[in-house]
Amino acid sequence: SLSVDVNPIPIKALTSHLGFGNYELRLPLLPLEKEKANVLVNAYKAFKAEE
């Protein structure tokens, strides 16, 4: 699911969701679309549930 967008956008989005760092991006990087962010967070939750 980290491949939902170009690196490092998904990593920054996920770490921000978890409360680490911030989600500041410089051009040409743009924030994840809401649908892609939901896919990323749901995949992370599924991964954590398997631990």
N, C-alpha and C positions, 0 to 999 in steps of 0.2 A: 504493500500500500504506500510505501514511501516513493513509489514511482508515479503517483498521481499527478505530479508536476515536476518541474526541473529542480534539481538540487541547488541550493539548500533550503528552498521554500518549505517543503514538508517538515523538515527537521525543526526549523524555526517555529512553525505553526504548532507542532506537537509539544515542544518544550515550553512554549508560551501557554498552551492549554494546561500543562501540568504545573504552571506557576514558576517556571524557571526563566529568567531573562525577560527580554521583551520581544516584540514582534515587529521591530523596525526593519524595513527593507529599503535599500537604495535602488534607484533606477539602474538597470532596466527590469529589476525584479518587481513583481506585483504580488499582492496578497492572494492567498488561495481563494477560489470561489467557494461559496458556502457549501455547495454539494460535495466538492472535493474534500473540504475540511471535515465534513460529516463522515465521509468514507474513511478518512485517515483516523479519526478518533474512534470510530466503531471497530476498525481493524486493531487498533491498539488495545481497546477494551477486550476484544476477543482473545488477543494474545495473552493479556494479563490473566484472563479467566482460566487459561490452560495451565498456568504455573502451579 
